[in-house]
């Protein structure tokens, strides 16, 4: 992160630190580094996506000054869009579910978002929730004329994540493998574009929950990794852009979250635990002089009320 003065909080997005994880490095294996995205203004990688999407829409004229914006989300994307829209003067409508963590909903409201809560059976996720939320977002769009950012299909985010990849290259010139969990797929694909543009030999690996192996088996299932919601064939994911998929059980990701906190002093969420679990597997099978890079997607302060650091209780809400 730079030490200069910023003319806008939007300028504070990016240039996040690269942090080595020496205590989690496998014996005689490669080193592991994470890009610490909790240093962004809302504490999330999704700030990059939100800014890229809204800026591109404004540049094309899809959004005029003061026009409303709408998205459906499980929290981090909603908070990031609420932040960007607040700074740029766009009313933001967010559609989410009543099973989302209270602090996530509160943060969106605090940033000025109008929150439409979709009720779920007994306050828990269910099959079809993704479709219910999307339908409500489309209803808001049709009723208000809001611009639907459509995060799961919006290619504008790739530009924001390509810039993210270039930051990695500026910080680590010796990246041998990059690994990233797939939510919308935007981060993995945009970063791969930058890394492979610089070195065609860089390996790109992606991660999915073992409980919902969409990429490897074409089936979905309930899982507890907030920020990950692969439904059907992810429109942004190019099979030719990655080399391997790692399927990581939820429980392994959760255990790794606690390792990262207690051994490296970084509070993260389950998506980061999944990333680092896969990175450890990769590092164990690479030479000691190799470098594996992954992403600490957001701050674990967003997850303190959900039992992530207390027990193995898991919610099943998984939307980005």
N, C-alpha and C positions, 0 to 999 in steps of 0.2 A: 504494500500500500504506500502511496506517495505521501510526501509531507507538505505538498502545496495546498493553497487555499482553493476551495471549490466554489464556483459561482452558482451552483445548483446541487441539491442532494443527488440528482441523477448522475452527476459527474463522479460521485463517490462509488458508483457501481463498477466492480471489476478491480483489476490490479491487486487481487487478493494474494495472501502469502502461500508459498509452497512449504510444506512442513514434512520433514522426515519422521518416520515412526521406527526408531531403532529397536525398541523393546519388543516390537511385533515382527521383526525380521526373522525369518526362519534360519536356523543354524546352517551355515554354509550355503545360504540362498541369496537371492538378489535383494537389493534394498527396496524399500517401499516408501513412496512419498505421496502425500495427499494435498490437493489444492483446497485450502480452507475457505469455503464459501460462506461460512458463518460470519465472515468479516464484511459482507455486503450490507447495505442499509437496513434491510428487513431480516438479515441473518439467513439469507437463502440464495442458492444458485439461481432460483427462478426470477430474481430481479433482472438478470441478463435477458431472459426470454421475454419478460413483460415489456421491457424498454424496446427491444428489437421489434416486437410485434406492433406496438402502438406507434413507434416512429415510422415504420414502413407504411402503415395504414394512413398516417397523416401525410406522408410524402406523396402517396398515390392519390390523395384526395378522398379516400374512403371515409375518413373522419375529418370533419371541420371543427374549428375551435368551439368548444362547449358541447359537442355531440356526446351522447351517452355511449357507454360500452357495457357489454355483458359477457360473462363466462360462467361455466359451472366447474366446481373444484372441491377438493377436500381440504384446502387450507393454504399451502405455500404459494401456489399460483395466484390464488385469490388475494392474499396479502400483498404480493408483489405488484399485481395489477392495480390494487387499491392505492398503493403508494405512488406508482407511476401516473395513474389517472389524477390523483390529488395534485401532484406537482404540475401537470400539464392542463389541468382545468376541465377534466372530463368526468361527469357523473358516472359512477360505476355501480352496476347491479351485479351482485354475485349470487349464484344459486348453489346452495350446499345442503347438507343433510344434518338432521338433529343428532346424528351419532358422531359428528366431528368434535374433536376436543374443544372445550369451552374457550381456551385461550386463543385458539385459531380464529374462531368466530368473533371473539372480542377484538382481536387485532384488526380484522377487516373492518369492523364497525368503527373502531377508533380512528382509522384512516379515512372515514367518510363514506364507506361503501353502504349501499342499501342491500341488506341481506334477505334473500328469500330462502326460508328453511323448508326443506321437503321432509315430511314426517316419515319415519321408518318403523316397522313393527318392533315394539318394545325398545326403541332407541338403538337398534342394531342394524348392521348392513344386511342386504338380502340380494338374491339374484334379481337382476333387472334394475338395480338402483342406478347404474350408469345411464340406462335409457330414460329412467324417470327424471333424472337431473337434466339430461340433455333436452328432453321434451319441454321442461319448465323454462330452460334458458331460451329455447326457440320461441316459446310463448311470450316471454319478456321482450325478445327482439321484435316480434311482430306487433306487439302492443305499444312499444315505446319508440321503435325505430332505432334501437341501440345497435351499435356495431358488435357483432358476435366474433370474438377473437378466436374461437374454435381451436384451442390449443393442441388438440390431438391430430389435427390435419393442417395446421398452419406452418407453411414452409419458411415464413419470415424469420422464425426463431433460429433457423440454421445459421444465418449471418451473425447473430449474437454469439452463438456457440463456436463459430469458426474463429471469432476474435478471442474467445476463451482458449481455444487450442493454440492460438498464436502466443498468448500469455504464457502458456505452459512451455512452449519452445524457447521463449525469451528467458525463462527461469531455469529450465533444465534442458541442456543441449544434448543430453545423453538418454533420451527416452527410448526404451526398448519395447515396452508394452504399455498400452493404456487400457484400463478396464472401467466400465461404467454400467450401472444398472439402467434398465430401459423402463421409462415411464411413457412419455410421448415418443421417446426415441430421439428427440431433437439434440440433446447434449451429446450423445454418443456419435450421432451422424455428423453434426457440425464440427465436433472436435476431430473426428477421423479425417474429415476433409482437409483440415489444417495440417495435421500430423503427417498424413500420407503425401500431402503436397510438398512437404519438406523432405520426407524420407519414405520411399515406397516400401521399405523393409520393416517399418514399425508395425508391430502386431496390435490389432484392435480386438479386444474381447468384451462381450456384453454379458450382463447378469440378469437373471429372472428368478423369481421365487420358485422353489421346487413344488410348492403347493399349487402353482398356476403356470405350468410349463407351456406357454403359448408358442414360443419360438421353436422349442425342440419337439413338442408333441402335438401342438395345435389345440390344446385343451385349456380351459380356464378353471379357476377354483378360488375359494376364499383364502385370503392371506392377510397378514398384519402389517405389510410394508407400505406405510403412507407415502405417497409420491410415486407409486407404481400402479398403473392401471392399464394393462394391455388388454384390449378387447378386440377379438378378431385378428385380422392382419394389420399391424400398425402401419398407417399410410406413410409415415416418415422414415420407416426402417428399410434400408437397402441391404439385402442379404450379401451383396458383394462388398459392402463396406466394412465388414467385420470378419474375423477369422474363426472365432469360437464362442459358444454360449456356455456360461457356467450357471448351473441350477443350484441355488443355495437354499437350504431349509430355513424357514423363518427363525427357528430356535437358534440356529448357528449365528445368524445375523444379530439377534438380540444379545447373545452371549458376547459377541465381538464388540458391540456397543459399550458394554460394561468394561471390557478389557481396555478399550481406547480411553475411556474415562479414567480408570484406575491406574493404568500404566503410562499413559501419555498425557493425561490431564486435559483432554478435549471432550466437551459434551457434544454429542452428535445424535442423530436419529437412526432408525433402523435401516434406511436405505444406505447410509454410510457404512453401517455394520455389514451389510451384504457386500458392498464394494470391497471393503478391507478383507473380509473373509475370502473372497475370490482372489484378491491380490496376494494374500498369504499362500494360497494354493499355487498360484502362478510362480511366485518368488521361490518357492521350495523346489521348483523344477527348472530354475534358470541359474546361470552361472553367477558367482558372487559379485562380479563386476557389472552385472546388468542392473537396470533400474526399471521398476514397475511403478507407474503413476496412476492414481485413482483420485476420486473426489470425495471430500467431506461436504456433503450436499447442503447441510444447514446446521443451525445450532440446536443442540439437544434441549435448550431451555423451552422449546415449543412442546416438549413431550413429557415434562415432569409430572403432569397430573394423570398420565395414562398408565402408570405402573411400569414404565420401561426400565427404570433403574431400581425397581423394588422387587419384582417377582417375574414370573413368566406368563402372567396374564396377558392375553392378546386380544385386541379388538380385531375385527375383520374388515374394517373400512380401508379401502386401498386406492382411492382416487387421487390424481395429481392435484 
